[in-house]
Every structure is written in structure tokens, then in C-alpha cells.
Amino acid sequence: MTRALELLAQLPQAQVLCLGDLMLDRYIYGSADRLSPEAPVPVVRVQSRKIMPGGLGNVAKNLAALGVKVLSIGLIGDDPAGVDLTRLMTEALKPQIPVFLKDPTRPTTVKTRLIAGIQQVVRYDEESDAPITGSLADQYRAEVARSLPRVGAVALSDYGKGVLTPSMVAWILSEAQKQSRPTVVDPKGADYSPYRGATVVTPNCQELSLAVGKPVKKTDPEGLAKAGQELMARHGLQNLLITRSEAGMTLLTGGGACHHLPTQAQAVYDVSGAGDTVMGVLTAALAAGADLLVGAELASRAAGVVVGKVGTAVATPEEIRNAPR
């Protein structure tokens, strides 16, 4: 862990390209002490509201909080949520200027969470998962090609909202390989064939189970390793980092090594966005030229910080250094 903490000082020299699905996270906070007479649901008395970038935006925010220089390319709609995202992302990433492609035919992806105390009561989503095509896809490729030579690594945040189509992912990974840029993919769905050639793919246990077609328990290290190795061999994945919530993480490498990393969290309040933290920190570590295991250790420590907070959150260098070991 000493090497991982030493890596923190090197991250401000790193530059990362963030690609994928950009969204707005809305939080409505309140208290609930009775049930509705209209239906067996709690009545939440709203006390405050908060909005922040989610998905690709949360990965970018986590990177920026570590001092990493972030290049970001995101898709938004022509709507108030898109205006909010543009403002929030521009503030979070300055002096870097994020790129926004606007599609007036779709809404900006918004996830709204209603939280009573520290308990999430419900989440509702406003979105379109139609794949980008035609001139919009061409614009996206052009922006990626312009940005790729300037960065040390690439983060692909796939939430299945239409940006990272199989053909788009394959093209990005191919271009990154040509320029020797490490790639980290946060996956979606059961088919991992588009991720062939990625440096690291970061599924959680539920996503791994879906991909291998059988249940995998986060408390079963041997079963995790076997399922992960099967997935790597089937789709040509170089390395796999499996996030296991409060059980920690498991790193499987192309050389056959298996590392089970215990959780660094003292308390788990909210795991929403923790995968974004892991992905961001790991990508930053690779951009800084760090060893994969060292990067995974630092990512585990950062994730331990954010799951102790309510809502989508980031871990600062000071919080990571001061977290109990």
C-alpha cells in the first residue's frame, strides 16, 4: 500500500481521456416517518436537492479531484439537464474544456434518486438508449482522434445509453492500441466481445454473472477467479478487475495471477458511483505509468472512501492518505 500512496503524488502529471455515457445525477433528500394513506409507500418530506455529473461525468470528477488532467467527450440533449451538465462539467474539469456533442432528438440522461435519511427509497430514469449513428457518430470519432494523442490512458464508461456501440468501442480500442494507450472499460450487458483487446475491464459481481451466464458470489474468491478467467479467455481481455462491494476486489491478470484485495471501507453507506471511482483511479494510475496491481490497490483505497459517503462522491488525495488501513 505504501507504493500506492506514493503514486498519488504522480497523478497530477497524468492526462486521461474519458469517453462513454454522460448523465446527470439528481438527489432529493428528506425524512420519512410515516406511510402514505394512498399506497403502502413512505411519505418523504423533502429537505434539500442536489445535482452532479454521473456516469462518464463521475469518472471525470473523480479524476479531477486527484489533480489529473481530464479530456472528456460526452453526449447531451438540447434540454435544461444538458445545460446543467455543461455547467457542472465545465466547473469540475477547468482549466480543461470538456467537449459536448448535442443531439436534439434525445433527452439528456438523468437519474433521480429519492433518499430518506441515508436510505434510497426510489430511483427513476429519464433516458434514451438509441445508438448514435451517422454524422453524430462521425463527430464523436473525430473528437476521439483529436484527443487520443494528448493522453496517457483512456477510460470507457459504458452504461448502455447508445454512445459506446459495439462498432464504436472496437474502433476506440483499435485506435488506442495503435498509439500504445492503455484502456480501462466499465462494461455493460452480457456480451463482452466488443471489449476484446481492452487493457482492463472492471465488472462488478452482478455484471460478471450476467457475462458468464451463471451466478457468481462476491464471497466466493475461487468461483470469482474461475468465472473471470473464463471470461478473459472467451473474449481476449488482457486483465480483469472484479469489484465486490464490501468484499473488496479481485484482480486477474493475463499472466495468470490472481490478487484478492480486501475492502478499505470502514462503513458502507452508498455504493452508487463506487465503480466510477475505481475506474477513474485505475485509469489515472496507468496513465502515470504505474503497475496494474499498485493502481488496483490505490483504487480499492479510494473506493473505500466514497462508499462511506451518501450519494455519488469523489475521494480527494487527503482522504485517501488519511483513510484507516
Secondary structure, DSSP 8 states (H G I E B T S, - for coil): -HHHHHHGGGGGG-EEEEEE-EEEEEEEEEEEEEE-SSSSSEEEEEEEEEEEEEEHHHHHHHHHHTT-EEEEEEEE-SSHHHHHHHHHHHHHHTTS--EEEE-TTS--EEEEEEEETTEEEEEEEE-------HHHHHHHHHHHHHHGGG-SEEEEE--SSSSS-HHHHHHHHHHHHHTT--EEEE--SS--GGGTT-SEE--BHHHHHHHHTS---TT-HHHHHHHHHHHHHHHT-S-EEEE-GGG-EEEE-TTS-EEEE----S--S--TTHHHHHHHHHHHHHHTT--HHHHHHHHHHHHHHHTTSSSS----HHHHHHS--
